[in-house]
Amino acid sequence: MKKIFNIKLIYAAFLGSILLTGCEKDFLEITPTDRVSDAAILTDSTLFEAFVINRYLGIRLTNKEGDGSLPGFGRGFEYALWSSLTDESIYNNDDNTWVIQQGQLSPENTGIAGTFWGRSYRSIREVNYALTNIDDIQMSESHKDLLKAELHFIRAYRYHDLIRNYGRVVLVGDRVAELGNDFSDPELFERSSIQEGIDYAVSELNLAIEGLPLQNSGDWQEGRATKGAAMGLKSRLLLYAASPLYSEGSSDTQKWSQAAQAAKEVMDLGIYSLYPDYSELFLTPGSNSEIIFARYYNLNQLHTHLEIANGPNGYGGWGGNVPLQNLVDDYEMVDGSEFNWSDPEEAAEPYENRDPRFYETILYNGAEYRGRKVETFVPGGLDSQDGPANWNTSKSGYYLRKFIDEDLPIQNPWGAAGIQNWIYIRYAEILLNYAEAQNEATGPDESVYAAVNKIRERAGMPPLSEGLSQSEMRERIRHERRIELAFEEHRFYDVRRWLIADETANEPAQGITITKNDDGTLSYEVKTALEGRSFEEKHYWLPIPRSEILASDNQLEQNPGYN
């Protein structure tokens, strides 16, 4: 899982032969390309297309047993979700997430964040290989154009991952073959500015948008890029580009306008809409009206583990990514007011009359789940430290409900468990991207209200109050992203690009202790769920793994603060 790819091998592969990576079997029914030669791929159009499709499925990462069964593109962390590096959750049994939560991140100690650099450049290398050779493949020009557009999309997605984790990146593009085979050449390791990186990724997406169809019809194509997927990723990248972290603290109205326009273009396609049921959105097999780009899984997947990894211990689950009180307290009351522990009625019944998305995201004491109520109270709660299986009791007093399908067995990690779609881009994100960018560009006009209120209406929440100032609307949009997109790998990047991670990541990681009194009533006490949360300025970017720096003969520049 923490396999790091030597950067010299990355560049050597650009200049020489390709090392083929494997695929993970899912809805993309394709020929595996880890057991055929590059010569065969270059003479067989079917194998070549399979090679292209495999680039969506990503780099095989090695798990603890070394069998290489884990995907590197979407849910690439075997058990811990990216949310457990934020104030959304902690990973109950660590799994190298506490390294980041407790501020111990270093080039030698990257936790679960150490895979991005190596796996991204390996994927870029493979895309370059395909683009270099595609014109020699015997297939129609129109089909070549489609595959080229998909490859540009995948390359852009990999750069998007590099940029949002490391900031300045090495832009390989198509120029590396011109540099020769001299690894002393500093150009091989020269990092771009953040803006140069974003400009390059956006140019790749523009090529993809030009060549991709609105839809890839047929189950075997499900999960492949579309015009909307490329436009959606462009919307996200331009939103990041306008944000304070990427603009070095400045506010550029033109950049915000460009980000708003990119999101508006997705909205104007007219083919996406909010799925009526927030909970079912994540459980519906195949595509639905809200999904713009996703990874689709099937019964043959062996590595997703959602139900058992996150299920309450009293049900036989492992209590993995457990929500924090920090997030729970941010769910509004159903009337739109803030939850307040100082209100005696709310404090006595803290899980009553909350934003409906709370009930669809969090398993709390008293929640109906798999035929009984969750019991996290002490003494005697079945899902508490007093329960029959207390080795993995939630440290926060909560368990994850979002993504979890109660119709799937909780104790079957190698069969039907965890086959839900993993959604990379969905329409609600686009609406929120638009609202944020448009508010920064022009203020809270009618279109900003409309975008946010569509999401709140779907959730069963009242519309935003009229007459908000730009700064008030900014806070409302940030709140809506926190709630709507919880556990979807946005929070980690949002708090950094807003330059508020030094606040959110330094707050105590809180949970709840619920005591069942002799008279049957319950008492609630907020507690610390994880000691020692810490965030420093250098943590706004990840460190490049030390192995990559050494492999470059120390020519590759490390991010500030990590030397």
URRA-V567678 format. One record per backbone hydrogen bond with DSSP energy under -0.5 kcal/mol. NH is the residue of the N-H (numbers start at 1). CO is the residue of the C=O. E is the energy in kcal/mol with one decimal. If there is no record, write none. Layout:
BEGIN
nh:co:e
NH:CO:E
NH:CO:E
END
This chain:
BEGIN
nh:co:e
6:4:-0.5
10:6:-1.8
11:7:-2.1
12:8:-2.9
13:9:-2.2
14:10:-1.1
15:11:-1.5
16:12:-1.9
20:18:-0.7
26:28:-0.6
27:296:-0.6
29:27:-1.6
30:28:-1.1
41:37:-1.8
42:38:-2.0
43:40:-1.0
44:40:-0.7
44:41:-0.7
48:44:-2.4
49:45:-2.3
50:46:-2.1
51:47:-2.2
52:48:-2.0
53:49:-2.7
54:50:-2.4
55:51:-0.7
55:52:-1.2
56:53:-1.7
57:53:-0.8
58:54:-1.1
61:59:-0.6
61:70:-2.5
66:63:-1.7
70:61:-1.4
72:57:-0.7
73:57:-0.6
78:76:-0.6
84:81:-1.7
85:82:-1.8
86:83:-1.9
88:83:-0.8
89:83:-1.3
90:322:-1.8
92:90:-0.7
92:320:-3.6
94:91:-2.1
95:93:-1.5
97:94:-1.1
100:97:-0.9
101:97:-2.1
102:98:-2.8
103:100:-1.6
104:99:-3.0
106:109:-1.8
109:106:-0.8
112:96:-1.0
113:110:-2.0
114:111:-0.8
119:115:-2.3
120:116:-2.2
121:117:-2.1
122:118:-2.0
123:119:-2.0
124:120:-2.4
125:121:-2.4
126:122:-2.0
127:123:-2.5
128:124:-2.6
129:125:-2.2
130:126:-2.2
131:127:-2.7
132:128:-2.4
133:129:-1.4
134:130:-1.6
136:133:-1.7
137:134:-1.6
139:137:-1.3
144:140:-2.2
145:141:-2.4
146:142:-1.6
147:143:-2.5
148:144:-2.8
149:145:-2.1
150:146:-2.1
151:147:-2.4
152:148:-2.4
153:149:-1.9
154:150:-2.5
155:151:-2.5
156:152:-2.3
157:153:-2.6
158:154:-2.2
159:155:-2.2
160:156:-2.6
161:157:-2.0
162:158:-2.2
163:159:-3.2
164:160:-2.2
165:161:-0.9
165:162:-0.5
166:162:-3.0
167:162:-0.6
167:163:-2.1
168:166:-1.3
171:169:-0.7
171:190:-0.5
172:170:-1.0
175:172:-1.4
176:172:-0.5
178:175:-1.8
179:176:-1.8
180:177:-0.5
183:181:-0.8
185:182:-1.7
186:184:-0.6
188:185:-1.7
189:186:-1.7
190:186:-0.5
190:187:-0.6
192:169:-3.9
197:193:-2.1
198:194:-2.4
199:195:-2.9
200:196:-2.2
201:197:-2.4
202:198:-2.8
203:199:-2.1
204:200:-2.0
205:201:-2.1
206:202:-2.4
207:203:-1.7
208:204:-2.0
209:205:-3.2
210:206:-1.9
211:207:-1.3
212:208:-2.0
217:215:-0.7
221:218:-1.6
222:219:-1.6
224:221:-2.1
227:213:-3.0
230:226:-2.0
231:227:-2.4
232:228:-2.6
233:229:-2.3
234:230:-2.0
235:231:-2.1
236:232:-1.9
237:233:-2.6
238:234:-2.5
239:235:-1.8
240:236:-2.5
241:237:-2.6
242:238:-1.4
243:239:-0.8
243:240:-1.1
245:497:-1.8
246:243:-0.6
247:243:-1.7
248:245:-0.7
249:244:-3.8
250:247:-1.5
252:250:-0.5
253:251:-0.6
256:252:-2.0
257:253:-2.5
258:254:-2.2
259:255:-2.2
260:256:-2.5
261:257:-2.5
262:258:-2.2
263:259:-2.0
264:260:-2.6
265:261:-2.0
266:262:-1.1
267:263:-2.1
268:264:-2.7
269:265:-0.5
269:266:-1.1
270:267:-1.2
273:289:-1.9
278:276:-0.6
281:277:-1.6
282:278:-0.6
282:279:-1.1
283:280:-1.4
284:280:-1.8
291:288:-0.6
292:425:-2.4
293:425:-2.0
295:422:-3.0
296:294:-0.5
297:419:-0.6
301:298:-1.9
305:417:-0.5
309:305:-2.4
310:306:-1.5
311:307:-1.6
315:312:-1.6
316:313:-1.6
317:312:-2.2
318:308:-3.2
319:311:-2.4
320:309:-1.5
322:90:-2.3
322:320:-1.1
323:321:-0.5
324:88:-2.4
325:510:-3.3
326:510:-0.5
327:324:-0.8
328:324:-2.0
329:325:-2.9
330:327:-1.2
331:327:-0.5
331:328:-1.4
333:337:-3.1
334:353:-2.8
336:333:-2.5
343:340:-1.5
344:342:-0.7
347:343:-2.9
348:344:-1.7
349:345:-1.3
350:347:-0.5
352:349:-1.7
355:332:-2.7
358:355:-2.6
359:355:-0.6
360:356:-1.0
361:357:-0.5
361:358:-1.1
362:358:-2.7
363:399:-3.4
364:362:-0.6
366:374:-2.9
367:364:-2.4
369:372:-3.3
372:369:-1.4
374:367:-2.7
376:374:-0.5
378:514:-2.4
381:377:-1.2
383:375:-2.7
384:381:-1.6
387:384:-2.0
392:389:-0.6
393:390:-1.1
394:383:-0.5
399:363:-2.3
400:310:-0.6
401:361:-2.6
402:361:-1.6
404:401:-2.1
406:404:-0.7
408:405:-1.7
412:409:-0.6
415:412:-1.4
417:412:-1.4
419:416:-0.6
422:295:-2.8
423:421:-0.6
424:293:-1.7
424:422:-0.6
425:293:-2.2
427:290:-2.2
429:426:-0.7
430:426:-1.3
431:427:-2.3
432:428:-2.1
433:429:-2.9
434:430:-2.7
435:431:-2.6
436:432:-2.4
437:433:-2.4
438:434:-3.1
439:435:-2.1
440:436:-1.9
441:437:-2.0
442:438:-2.8
443:438:-0.8
443:439:-1.2
445:443:-2.2
448:445:-0.7
449:445:-1.8
450:446:-2.4
451:447:-2.0
452:448:-2.0
453:449:-2.9
454:450:-1.7
455:451:-1.0
456:452:-2.1
457:453:-2.7
458:454:-2.0
459:455:-1.6
460:456:-0.8
460:457:-0.9
461:456:-3.2
468:465:-0.5
473:469:-2.7
474:470:-2.3
475:471:-1.8
476:472:-1.9
477:473:-2.7
478:474:-2.3
479:475:-2.2
480:476:-2.3
481:477:-2.4
482:478:-2.0
483:479:-2.0
484:480:-2.8
485:481:-1.9
486:483:-1.0
488:485:-1.9
493:490:-0.6
494:490:-2.8
495:491:-2.3
496:492:-0.6
497:493:-2.7
498:494:-2.0
499:496:-1.4
500:495:-2.6
501:495:-1.2
503:500:-1.6
504:500:-2.4
505:501:-2.5
506:503:-0.8
507:503:-0.7
509:530:-0.8
510:508:-0.9
511:527:-2.4
512:396:-2.4
513:525:-2.7
514:512:-0.5
515:513:-0.6
515:523:-2.5
516:378:-2.9
516:514:-0.5
517:515:-0.7
517:521:-3.1
520:517:-2.0
523:515:-2.3
525:513:-2.0
527:511:-2.0
529:509:-3.6
529:527:-0.5
530:509:-1.3
533:530:-0.5
534:101:-2.1
539:536:-1.7
540:537:-1.7
541:538:-1.5
542:165:-3.2
546:107:-2.2
548:545:-1.2
549:545:-1.4
550:546:-2.6
551:547:-1.9
552:548:-0.9
552:549:-0.6
553:550:-1.9
554:549:-2.1
555:552:-1.2
557:189:-0.5
562:559:-1.6
END
